[in-house]
Amino acid sequence: MKSQRKIIHVDMDAFYASVEQMDNPELKGKPLAVGGGGKRGVVSAASYEARKYGVRSAMPGFTARKLCPDLLFVRPRFDRYQEISKLIRKIFFEYTELVEPLSLDEAYLDVTENKKGNPSASLMAHEIRQRIFDEVGLTASAGISINKFIAKVASDYNKPNGQKTVNPEEVIEFLEDLDVKKFYGVGKVTRAKMYQLGIYTGKDLKTKSEEFLTQHFGKSGGHYYKIVRGIHLSEVKPNRERKSLAAERTFSENISSEIYMLERLENIAEELQKRLKRSEVAGRTVTLKIKYSDFTLQTRSKTLPYFVSDADILLETSKELLYQSEMKNSVRLLGISLSNLNTAKKDQKKIEKQEVEIIQLRFDF
């Protein structure tokens, strides 16, 4: 039965920062941020020592330094993170072929029927975590339950280096006791809106009708109605189809000259071409991302009649989009993404399972 599936969600603990501390023993035990510490830098990941001071990913580097004056910044090494991620995934596939990577540092595993013939998902999760520690040198946390949603929520329960199992008979009570901010997919804006409506816990959420939730949260309302009742039928998909690929750059100084912008776009297009070639994909929709000095964001897109992956075509299309309308202000970030990919026509096993987040190339470390 689908309701009795055995799903494990494995989430590496402070992955990027932990890799840096593992490779450089001098960084162990110290507050560490992977990313840029300059005026325009952004924290990509923070060690648990840094998190004690309130340092979080996506936080501006200067803010992180104010919170933690002794914070150490290191450049991200995505090639190294990919290398480690492949070692971890190799362990996953020794237990099941149903592995769905979400990013370099987390994945779902469906172990309902597994290669080990082990009926206990909890024991397998513990064994997997131990093997990651013994063979790779890093710690991981895990959540185990009957569906992907509950497993993901549970994996945060005993972080770092812990695991949480929510058995079938415990699902409803577990969800009712949760603060809605713990529900995966409920962000700050949605959480604030729920609080305003008197919805603080899963139990509160469960008292609302599907009609009420849809009225206030649109299509997501129906999703919330189901998940609080333990209904989430999404299967573990080992070949998650990539929707887009992108590269972007944040500048150490705002730029207003079109000449400088074109130079930056050329570098970005070349980086995106490398990623496309590595993944053996092409796409038809080119999107130019522009973030202005006042932090407003603008995107401009064009869909081509053919699939492309060549840097020259990406650059020419991006130039056209750049000139599409007058710039509002000076620019702090430019990015190019390619979507409407041809992955549906390819054998997914040939596509390297890489990170789904955008690799951001920053100048101000």
PyMOL commands that set and color helices and strands:
alter all, ss='L'
color gray80, all
select helices_A, chain A and resi 2-4+15-23+25-27+48-51+61-67+78-92+121-135+148-155+168-177+180-182+188-196+202-206+210-217+219-227+258-279+311-322+343-345+348-350
alter helices_A, ss='H'
color red, helices_A
select strands_A, chain A and resi 7-12+32-35+43-46+72-74+99-103+106-110+140-145+163-165+244-255+283-292+297-308+331-341+359-362
alter strands_A, ss='S'
color yellow, strands_A
deselect
rebuild
show_as cartoon
